[in-house]
Amino acid sequence: MREIKMASFLQSFIDPKKNWFARQHMKALTQRLRNYGLRYDDLYDPYYDIDVKEALNRLPREVVDARNQCLKRTIDLSMKHQYLPDDLQAMQTPFRSYLQDMLAFVS
């Protein structure tokens, strides 16, 4: 019973809806991802995690190609010390997932 209470406490601690610090972290992360046009799923490294590698192999080729293009653009912007233009940043959806469903299926 005590473990359930502790897990509930930890969940509320990292939930942005309930914790001010988690909300601030989420805002900062969202802005940093938008600066480069990234999604959170782009941060997963297929060389580090075999499940991510398998999930990427099972995704449609167009999705993987779009991910790779996004990563190349990010590297280019970072090397130039630039960000995406503001109008493109406004269109970004950093937490819209394309990989989570396949990761759940693979794991």
N, C-alpha and C positions, 0 to 999 in steps of 0.2 A: 504494500500500500504506500509506503514511504517513497519507493522508487517512482510510482506513478505521480505523486505530488511533485517530486523533484523534476521529472520529465516535463510536467505541465509548467512548472516555474521556468525551466530553461526555454521552453517553446515561447512563453510569453516574453521572455527576455530578448529573443531574437526576432520577434514579430514586429515589423515596422508600424503596424496599426496600434500596438500597445506600448511601444517603447520609443521615446523621443530620440535616443542615440541611434537606434536601428533605423529610424526614419531619416535622420540626417545622413547616415551612411548610404542609405538607398538613394537619396537625392544626389549625393556626390558621385556615386557610382553611375547613376543614370546620366549625369552630365558628362562624365569622362567617356562613357561609351558613345554618347551622341556626338561628341567632338570628333570622333574618328569614324562614325558610322558603323559601329560594331553592335552586335547582339551579345547577350551574356553567353549564349551557346558557342560563340566563336572563341571563347576563352578556353574551352576544353581542348586538351592536347592529345591527339591520337597516338603520339609516341610514348606518352606517359601512362595511358590507361587503355588496356586492350579492349574494354567494353566500348569506349568511345570510337576506337578504330573500327570495330565490327559494326557499330551503329552507322558510322559514316559510309561504310561499304554497302549497307543495305538501303541507304537513302537514294532517291532518284538522282541521276547524274546532274540534272539542272540545279538541284539544291546544293550539291557539293561544289559544283563549278561557281555558283554565286558566292558561296562561303569563301572559296579560295580567292576569288576576285576581290572580295571585301577585305580579306587579310592582306592582299598585295597593296590595295589602296591605302590601308592603314599604315603599312610599313613605309610606303612612299611619303605619306603626309608626315609621319613621325621623323623621317630623315630630313625633310624640308623644314621641320619645326613649324608646321602649319596645322590648321584644323579645317574641317569641312566648312563650306560657306553656311551662313546662318539659315538660309532657306532650306538647304538640304538637312541640316541638323534638326530642324523642326519636323521633318517628315520621318525621322528615325523612330523605331520601336524597339528599344534595347532589350525588353523583357518578353517579347513575343517569341516563343520557343519554336524551333523546328527540329530539335534533337531529342527532347525529353521523352516523347512517346516511344521513339525507337530505342532509346537507352533503357527504358522500363521493360520493353519487349525483349531486349538482348540479355539483360541482367537476370 
